[in-house]
């Protein structure tokens, strides 16, 4: 049973008073402190939308009324389509979906216990792997092909995703020209420019820099993405004690303001742009200022971000599921599980980075995708909660069975046994004797076998004619 798009929101780390206080501070930042906007195109768009712009200092301020007006122009729901319609996801409210993330530079090899540089072939394999993992609903391009020059990275990453999975493809881009070529590829795959806008099979990520900066390059790319009319994600990544106050409340304020400012820019450029409020907020190891990816505080921050998104009636891109462990061990499991669970129960719409990542998001592991798929299945079962009605309470059945009876052969048991209880695809529930007879395999060994099986299965490639057209028109693709 595939569980996706379930209603979360049972976990609420913020009170209504907390939300009001965060919102008030955020609007003060946008109106009084303002933003350093280093993109000329972005500053022009803000000025035309009614912002106060100091070109010499590159400082942009927006009256709170104007900021709220622009936020209100963003759709409260955004649909991200798969190449196969069964993979469409509808972000908004408290509906929960999960997906991959990156962009990792390395692959962890469980056979050697070492890491190596990621290649384009790894991205192909991970695309195929994720296509068969039902609890991962969206494919955010997770690795960087180190062997390619930067001018070829954008088209090869997106083409590889589109050619190896039928799930929605999301990703960041590195150049404006690369973005334009990526959109051309997606238009060919969708059938036409209009077909792509009606069913967006790709979406673009463009970050705001914490605290309070819109970078020249990212600003230009965000403007271009908004002009395209395709879904755009506007995440920010404040780090406690480094690029935000050390307190979680202070970090949440910075994250909310920064992401909203990106979303406001998208609406200033093209009102109604399907823009997604986003958070990659987390903590810092103040001993040496490392980025921390597996802390429980990251789960708290991104859960609180879900409440802020719900307050502004915006679709939300959260971050959870990573680990700081360098190897597939217990730390890898519990850190990934805790942050994913907190985000999901809070009603975060799309939990990115929820599978595959380790070592401060620098490395991915094939087997970890399979393990995390199992974790996410359990997480989504927790989101589903307990259904209470006459049929599930089953009083009539209890009355029929009576004292000392059993429910093993009841039709009610057969009807509910699979949909009421999560059915693991990896976890071992055998007795010790059976486990020993089958080879005493660890979770990671079983995951490795599943990886091998999936990578031997048929590839969900693009139709031949579409593939030939893309390869003939986009010269930088390494087929």
C-alpha positions in Angstrom: 0.0 0.0 0.0 1.5 3.3 -1.1 0.9 6.2 1.3 1.5 9.7 0.0 -0.3 13.1 0.2 -1.6 12.2 3.7 -2.7 15.0 5.9 -0.2 15.8 8.6 -0.2 18.6 11.1 -0.7 16.7 14.4 2.7 17.9 15.7 2.8 21.7 16.4 6.0 23.0 18.0 4.7 26.6 17.8 1.6 28.1 19.5 -0.6 30.7 17.7 1.1 33.4 19.8 4.5 32.1 18.7 3.5 32.3 15.0 2.2 35.8 15.4 5.5 36.9 17.0 7.6 35.3 14.3 5.4 36.9 11.6 5.7 40.4 13.2 9.5 40.1 13.4 9.7 38.9 9.8 7.7 41.8 8.5 9.9 44.2 10.5 13.0 42.7 8.8 11.6 43.1 5.3 10.3 46.7 6.0 13.1 48.1 8.3 16.3 46.1 7.8 15.8 45.3 4.2 17.7 43.1 1.8 21.0 43.4 0.0 20.0 42.6 -3.6 23.0 42.2 -5.8 21.0 41.3 -9.0 20.1 44.3 -11.1 17.2 42.5 -12.6 15.9 41.6 -9.2 16.2 45.2 -7.9 14.4 46.5 -10.9 11.5 44.0 -10.3 11.3 45.0 -6.6 11.2 48.7 -7.5 8.5 48.2 -10.1 6.5 46.3 -7.5 6.6 49.2 -5.0 9.8 48.6 -3.0 12.1 51.3 -1.7 15.4 50.7 -3.5 18.8 52.3 -2.6 20.8 51.4 -5.8 24.1 52.6 -4.3 23.9 50.3 -1.3 21.8 47.7 -3.3 19.4 47.7 -0.4 15.7 46.9 -0.9 12.9 47.4 1.6 9.2 46.6 1.3 6.4 48.1 3.3 4.7 45.3 5.2 1.4 45.8 3.4 3.1 45.5 0.0 5.0 42.4 1.2 1.8 40.7 2.3 0.1 41.7 -0.9 2.8 40.0 -3.0 2.8 36.9 -0.8 -0.9 36.6 -1.4 -0.4 36.4 -5.1 1.5 33.1 -4.8 -0.7 30.1 -5.3 -1.6 28.2 -2.1 -1.2 24.9 -3.9 1.3 23.8 -6.5 1.1 20.6 -8.5 4.4 18.9 -9.5 3.7 16.4 -12.2 5.5 13.1 -13.0 6.2 11.9 -16.5 3.7 9.2 -15.4 0.5 10.8 -13.9 0.5 8.3 -11.0 3.5 10.2 -9.6 1.8 13.7 -9.6 2.0 15.4 -6.2 -0.1 18.3 -4.9 1.7 20.5 -2.5 -0.3 22.6 -0.1 -2.2 22.5 3.2 -0.7 19.8 5.4 -0.4 17.1 2.8 2.9 15.2 3.1 5.3 13.9 0.4 8.9 12.9 0.5 11.8 13.1 -1.9 15.6 13.0 -2.4 18.0 15.9 -2.3 21.6 17.0 -2.7 23.8 18.0 -4.4 26.3 15.4 -3.1 29.9 15.2 -4.4 30.6 11.6 -3.3 29.3 8.1 -3.3 29.8 5.8 -0.2 30.7 2.3 -1.3 29.5 -0.2 1.4 31.7 -2.9 -0.1 35.0 -1.0 0.5 33.9 1.3 3.3 35.3 4.2 1.4 33.8 7.1 -0.6 34.6 8.1 -4.2 33.6 11.0 -6.5 30.1 10.8 -7.9 29.7 10.5 -11.7 26.9 10.9 -14.2 26.6 7.1 -14.2 25.8 7.2 -10.4 23.0 9.7 -11.1 21.5 7.3 -13.7 21.6 4.5 -11.2 20.1 6.6 -8.4 17.3 7.7 -10.7 16.5 4.1 -11.6 16.7 3.1 -7.9 14.3 5.9 -6.7 11.9 5.1 -9.5 11.2 1.7 -7.8 11.1 3.0 -4.2 7.4 3.7 -3.5 7.9 5.8 -0.4 10.1 8.3 -2.2 7.6 10.4 -4.1 9.7 13.0 -6.0 13.2 12.9 -7.5 15.3 15.9 -6.6 18.6 15.5 -8.5 20.9 14.4 -5.6 24.5 14.2 -7.0 27.0 16.3 -9.0 28.7 14.6 -12.0 32.3 15.5 -11.2 33.7 14.5 -14.6 31.7 17.1 -16.5 32.5 20.8 -17.1 30.0 23.1 -15.4 28.6 24.2 -18.8 27.3 20.6 -19.3 26.1 19.9 -15.8 22.6 21.3 -15.9 21.4 19.6 -19.1 23.0 16.3 -18.2 21.6 16.2 -14.7 18.0 17.0 -15.8 18.1 14.8 -18.9 19.4 11.9 -16.8 16.5 12.3 -14.4 13.9 12.5 -17.1 15.3 9.5 -18.9 15.6 7.2 -15.9 12.5 7.8 -13.8 8.9 8.8 -14.4 8.7 10.8 -11.1 8.8 14.6 -11.0 12.3 16.1 -11.5 13.4 19.0 -9.3 16.8 20.5 -9.1 19.1 23.5 -8.8 20.9 25.0 -11.9 24.3 26.4 -12.2 24.0 28.8 -15.3 21.2 30.8 -16.9 22.0 29.2 -20.3 21.8 25.8 -18.6 18.4 26.6 -17.2 17.1 27.7 -20.6 18.4 24.4 -22.2 16.9 22.4 -19.4 13.5 24.0 -20.0 13.9 23.2 -23.8 14.5 19.6 -22.9 11.4 19.5 -20.6 9.3 21.1 -23.3 10.3 18.4 -25.8 9.6 15.6 -23.3 6.2 17.2 -22.3 5.3 17.7 -26.0 5.2 21.5 -26.2 5.9 24.6 -24.2 2.2 24.8 -23.4 2.0 21.2 -22.3 4.9 21.7 -20.0 3.2 24.7 -18.3 0.0 22.7 -17.9 1.8 19.7 -16.5 5.2 20.8 -15.1 7.4 17.7 -15.0 10.4 19.8 -13.8 10.8 22.5 -11.1 13.7 24.8 -10.4 15.4 25.6 -7.1 17.0 29.1 -6.5 18.3 30.0 -3.1 18.3 33.2 -1.0 21.5 33.6 1.0 21.2 34.0 4.8 21.1 36.4 6.3 19.2 38.9 4.1 21.0 38.6 0.8 19.8 37.9 -2.7 22.9 37.0 -4.6 23.6 38.4 -8.1 23.7 35.0 -9.8 20.9 33.4 -7.8 18.8 36.6 -8.2 19.1 36.5 -11.9 18.2 32.8 -12.0 15.2 33.3 -9.8 14.0 36.1 -12.1 14.5 33.8 -15.1 12.7 30.9 -13.4 9.8 33.1 -12.5 9.6 34.4 -16.1 9.4 30.8 -17.3 6.2 30.2 -15.4 7.5 26.9 -14.1 7.4 26.0 -10.4 10.2 27.6 -8.5 11.5 26.7 -4.9 12.9 29.6 -2.8 14.7 28.0 0.1 17.1 29.5 2.6 19.7 27.8 4.8 20.4 29.8 8.0 22.8 28.1 10.4 22.3 28.7 14.2 25.2 30.7 15.5 26.7 31.3 12.1 24.3 32.9 9.6 21.5 33.3 12.1 21.2 33.9 15.8 22.1 30.7 17.8 18.6 30.4 19.2 16.0 28.3 17.3 13.6 31.2 17.4 16.1 33.5 15.8 17.0 31.0 13.2 13.3 30.5 12.3 12.8 34.2 11.9 15.8 34.5 9.5 14.7 31.4 7.5 11.1 32.7 7.2 12.1 36.2 6.1 14.7 34.9 3.6 12.5 32.4 1.9 9.6 34.8 1.8 11.8 37.4 0.1 12.6 35.0 -2.7 9.0 34.1 -3.1 8.1 37.9 -3.1 10.6 38.4 -5.9 9.0 35.6 -7.9 5.6 37.3 -7.6 7.1 40.7 -8.4 8.5 39.3 -11.6 5.4 37.2 -12.6 2.4 37.4 -10.3 0.9 33.9 -9.8 4.2 32.2 -10.3 3.9 28.7 -8.6 6.5 29.4 -5.9 7.3 27.1 -3.0 8.4 28.5 0.4 11.4 26.5 1.5 13.7 25.7 4.5 17.0 24.1 4.8 17.5 25.6 8.3 19.8 23.8 10.7 22.4 24.0 13.4 26.1 24.6 13.5 28.8 22.7 15.5 30.3 25.8 17.2 33.5 23.9 18.1 34.6 24.2 14.5 31.6 25.8 12.6 30.6 22.7 10.7 27.2 22.4 9.1 25.1 19.8 11.0 22.6 17.8 9.1 21.3 15.2 11.6 20.4 17.2 14.6 17.0 17.0 16.3 17.0 20.8 16.2 17.0 20.6 12.4 13.8 18.6 12.7 12.3 21.2 15.1 13.2 24.1 12.9 11.8 22.5 9.7 8.6 21.4 11.6 8.1 25.0 12.8 8.7 26.1 9.2 5.7 24.0 8.2 3.5 26.0 10.6 4.8 29.3 9.2 4.0 28.0 5.6 0.5 27.0 6.7 0.1 30.5 8.3 1.0 32.2 5.0 -1.1 29.6 3.0 2.0 28.6 1.0 3.2 25.2 -0.2 6.3 24.1 1.8 9.7 22.5 1.0 11.2 21.2 4.2 14.5 19.4 5.0 14.8 16.2 7.0 16.2 12.7 6.8 19.9 13.4 6.6 22.7 12.1 8.9 26.1 13.3 9.9 27.4 9.7 10.1 30.2 8.8 7.8 29.1 5.1 7.6 25.9 3.2 7.5 25.4 2.6 11.2 22.9 3.2 14.0 23.5 7.0 14.0 22.6 7.0 10.3 19.3 5.4 11.0 18.1 7.3 14.1 19.1 10.7 12.8 17.3 10.2 9.5 14.2 8.8 11.2 13.8 11.5 13.8 14.0 14.5 11.5 11.8 12.9 8.8 9.2 12.0 11.4 9.1 15.5 13.0 8.7 17.1 9.5 6.0 14.7 8.4 3.9 14.9 11.5 4.0 18.7 11.3 2.4 18.6 7.8 5.5 19.6 5.8 4.4 19.3 2.2 7.6 18.1 0.6 10.4 16.7 2.8 13.5 17.0 0.6 16.8 15.2 1.5 14.6 12.6 3.1 16.6 9.7 1.6 20.1 8.7 0.7 22.2 11.5 2.2 25.0 11.1 4.8 28.1 12.9 6.0 26.8 16.5 6.2 25.0 16.0 2.9 28.3 15.6 1.1 27.8 11.9 0.3 25.1 9.5 -0.9 24.8 5.8 -0.5 22.8 3.5 -2.8 21.9 1.2 0.1 20.7 4.1 2.3 18.1 5.0 -0.3 16.6 1.5 0.3 16.8 1.8 4.1 15.3 5.3 4.0 12.5 4.1 1.8 11.6 1.7 4.7 11.9 4.5 7.3 9.7 6.7 5.2 7.1 4.0 4.9 6.9 3.9 8.7 6.9 7.7 8.9 3.9 7.9 6.5 2.1 5.3 8.5 2.6 7.5 11.5 1.2 10.5 9.6 -1.9 8.4 8.7 -2.6 8.0 12.4 -5.4 5.9 13.9 -8.8 5.9 12.2 -11.6 5.8 14.7 -15.0 4.7 13.5 -17.5 1.9 14.3 -15.8 -0.5 11.9 -12.3 0.0 13.3 -13.4 0.0 16.9 -15.1 -3.3 16.0 -17.4 -3.6 19.1 -19.8 -5.9 17.3 -16.9 -8.3 16.5 -15.8 -8.2 20.1 -19.3 -9.1 21.2 -19.4 -11.9 18.7 -16.0 -13.4 19.7 -16.6 -12.9 23.5 -14.2 -13.6 26.4 -11.2 -15.9 25.7 -11.9 -15.9 21.9 -9.5 -15.0 19.1 -9.7 -12.8 16.0 -7.3 -14.8 13.7 -10.0 -16.2 11.4 -12.4 -13.2 11.4 -13.2 -11.6 8.1 -12.5 -8.2 9.8 -8.9 -9.3 10.3 -8.4 -10.3 6.7 -10.0 -7.0 5.5 -7.8 -4.7 7.6 -4.6 -6.6 8.2 -2.6 -5.1 5.3 -4.0 -1.6 5.1 -4.1 -1.1 8.9 -0.5 -2.2 9.5 2.6 -1.1 7.6 4.0 -4.0 5.6 7.9 -3.8 5.6 9.8 -4.4 2.4 13.2 -4.7 4.1 12.9 -5.1 7.9 13.6 -8.6 9.1 10.8 -10.0 11.3 11.8 -13.7 11.3 12.7 -15.7 14.3 16.4 -16.0 15.2 16.4 -19.5 13.8 14.9 -18.5 10.5 17.2 -15.5 10.3 20.2 -17.7 10.8 19.1 -20.3 8.3 18.7 -17.5 5.7 22.3 -16.3 6.2 22.2 -13.9 9.2 22.0 -10.9 6.8 22.2 -7.4 8.2 19.9 -4.7 7.1 22.6 -3.2 4.9 23.3 -6.5 3.2 19.7 -7.0 2.4 19.5 -3.4 1.1 22.5 -4.1 -1.1 20.7 -7.1 -2.6 17.7 -5.0 -3.3 19.8 -2.4 -5.0 21.3 -5.0 -7.3 17.8 -6.4 -8.1 16.4 -2.9 -9.0 19.4 -1.9 -11.1 18.9 -5.1 -13.2 15.2 -4.3 -13.9 14.0 -2.5 -17.0 14.8 1.2 -17.3 11.8 3.6 -17.6 13.5 5.5 -20.5 11.9 8.3 -22.6 10.1 7.2 -25.8 12.6 6.6 -28.6 11.5 9.5 -30.8 11.6 12.0 -27.9 15.0 10.8 -26.8 16.4 11.1 -30.3 15.0 14.6 -30.7 16.5 15.7 -27.4 19.9 14.2 -28.2 20.0 15.8 -31.7 19.0 19.3 -30.5 20.9 19.5 -27.2 24.6 18.9 -28.1 26.1 18.9 -24.5 24.2 15.8 -23.4 26.5 12.8 -22.7 24.3 9.9 -23.9 
